[in-house]
Amino acid sequence: MKAVVVRASGELDVVDAPEPAPGPDQVLVDIDAIGVGYVDVMARRGEYPYFPGAGSVPGLEVVGRVTSAGPDVPGASDGQRVLALPSFGGYAEKAVADADRVLPAPPGIDAADVVGLGVNALVAESVLDRAGAAPGERVLIRGAGGGIGVLATQIAAARGGEVTVVTSSAARGERLRALGAARVVDRTGSALPDETYDVIVDTVAGPDMGKHLELLRPNGRYVLCGAAGGAPGPESFEPLLSRFHTSPTLIAFSLNSVTPEDLRTSWARVLTMLEEGRLSPVLDRSFPLTEAEAALRLVESGKPFGKVVLNPR
Ligand SMILES: NC(=O)c1ccc[n+]([C@@H]2O[C@H](COP(=O)([O-])OP(=O)(O)OC[C@H]3O[C@@H](n4cnc5c(N)ncnc54)[C@H](OP(=O)(O)O)[C@@H]3O)[C@@H](O)[C@H]2O)c1
């Protein structure tokens, strides 16, 4: 099969690779669409500790059909259409994933659209649920035009929140208004948001995280779920202590530690919102698998609005 590997130099190579064999509790998926995420950028740079390194295949989310399963996977039916979250190995025509990281793909929706929800919708739904975002609360989304951000904006609005987005241009702001944002803050100006918030979803972190932590209202919840702007320094967390009297909550969230049950519950909520028309995938661009390099560079640029997808066919 065709697969894309990361070389020691960080370059990507398209190679002929043996088809992976599922372990006892895994399934093999014949892939129709592959999600490209910022984690893949970090993996290729050697900045993601769980990526096995040179010679390995990146890619943490694929949509396709189950073609075989290990003996310990009950009820895996041949041809079942799924969203699978492999522990890397997704930039290929086939990949294996643990059966408890495989979710049903809804019928009648393109594979690219399902992967456009994928990991990003699971993160966005889970963080707003963990933060307990309630109707009428003010919610701020950082990195709103990104893969997670466009979905978090919609889900926060669907939960009845009054949503403010931080983004990098007026044009992105207009697109985010169409997805449910009530207010737009352009981060290319010097101004920070001038309100305070009950919930802040941060996919960016970086040097400005502390300034955003200061925007929490009393009893507010700050969810840190990404670092597209770089790792936050220890000083970023100082407002938690200096604003102790306001009872702030910091929630750090990674999909890696979500239980299989919580993963299924979150995905079921995502699909319900999709069916009800309160959530839709936002795709930026699709590339053939052989152009994975260009796809990864686009994600690295921070310019996509929504999701970048690879097509293995
Ligand atoms: N917690 C988890 O389980 C989990 C799962 C998947 C990914 N992640 C992480 O979440 C983060 C976002 O992922 P993503 O797929 O949404 O990435 P993405 O599509 O690249 O979006 C990130 C967005 O952040 C904004 N941004 C980028 N650089 C910035 C900077 N220097 N300062 C301020 N804003 C900046 C941009 O949005 P605007 O132009 O609109 O501001 C960009 O579109 C990544 O760090 C990724 O590794 C976490």
The ligand as an ORCA input file, in Angstrom:
! r2SCAN-3c Opt
* xyz 0 1
  N      -6.435     18.542     23.220
  C      -6.438     17.641     22.264
  O      -6.771     16.470     22.458
  C      -6.038     18.085     20.900
  C      -6.415     17.349     19.771
  C      -6.064     17.844     18.501
  C      -5.293     19.003     18.401
  N      -4.905     19.650     19.531
  C      -4.091     20.867     19.493
  O      -4.950     21.989     19.382
  C      -4.260     23.056     18.727
  C      -5.117     23.592     17.593
  O      -5.369     22.548     16.670
  P      -6.117     22.873     15.299
  O      -6.169     21.601     14.529
  O      -7.357     23.645     15.575
  O      -5.015     23.823     14.641
  P      -5.171     24.819     13.416
  O      -6.227     24.339     12.487
  O      -3.790     25.075     12.913
  O      -5.748     26.127     14.106
  C      -5.045     26.887     15.039
  C      -5.561     28.318     14.942
  O      -4.945     29.073     15.992
  C      -4.714     30.405     15.536
  N      -3.274     30.656     15.690
  C      -2.254     30.001     15.083
  N      -1.071     30.500     15.489
  C      -1.343     31.480     16.373
  C      -0.537     32.369     17.142
  N       0.797     32.357     17.080
  N      -1.161     33.241     17.975
  C      -2.484     33.274     18.057
  N      -3.314     32.454     17.339
  C      -2.733     31.569     16.504
  C      -5.193     30.486     14.092
  O      -6.557     30.882     14.130
  P      -7.031     32.399     13.825
  O      -6.281     32.854     12.628
  O      -8.501     32.275     13.590
  O      -6.688     33.186     15.049
  C      -5.167     29.024     13.657
  O      -6.078     28.796     12.624
  C      -2.914     22.476     18.280
  O      -1.926     22.838     19.217
  C      -3.148     20.969     18.310
  O      -1.958     20.264     18.536
  C      -5.280     19.218     20.765
*
